[in-house]
Amino acid sequence: MEHADLDATIDRLAETVPPDELLLRRLKKRRLALRDQIARLERELDPQEPA
């Protein structure tokens, strides 16, 4: 849910003139970190190799 909220915030911020590049960069970095965390949790819950 936080990832989707960040997506929406980034989209709205990108439409402002002029966009706040530093804030956009920080939000995108946070979104990427969340995406990585989600992927890691999904791998832990559903491992590719049988245990």
N, C-alpha and C positions, 0 to 999 in steps of 0.2 A: 504494500500500500504506500509506503514511504517512497519507493522507487517511482510509482505512478504520479505521486504528488510532485516529486522533483521534475519529472518530465513536463508536467503542466506548467510549473513555475518557470522552467527554462524556456519553454515555448512562448510564454507571455513576456518574459524579460527580453527575449531576442527580437520581439516586435517593437520594443521601445526605441525611440530615436533620441540620441544615440544610445545604443545598448551599453550596459555596464559590463565591459569585457572581463574585468577582474572577477566580478561576482558570477558571471556566466562560467568562467573557467573553474571557479571553486565548486559551483553546483554540479558541473559536469564531472568533476573529479569525485565528488561525493556519490553521484549516481553510479559511476563506474565501480566504486568500492562496494556499493550495495549490490550491484549485479554480480560481482565476484563472490560476495558473501552468500548470496542466494544460490549460485551455482555450486559452491562448496557444500552448502547444507543439503542440496538436492543429491549430490554425489554420495554424501554420508548416508542419506536415507535410502538410496537405491544404488548400491555399488554395482559396477559393471561385471566384476568377477565373482563367482560363487565363493562363499566363505568356507 
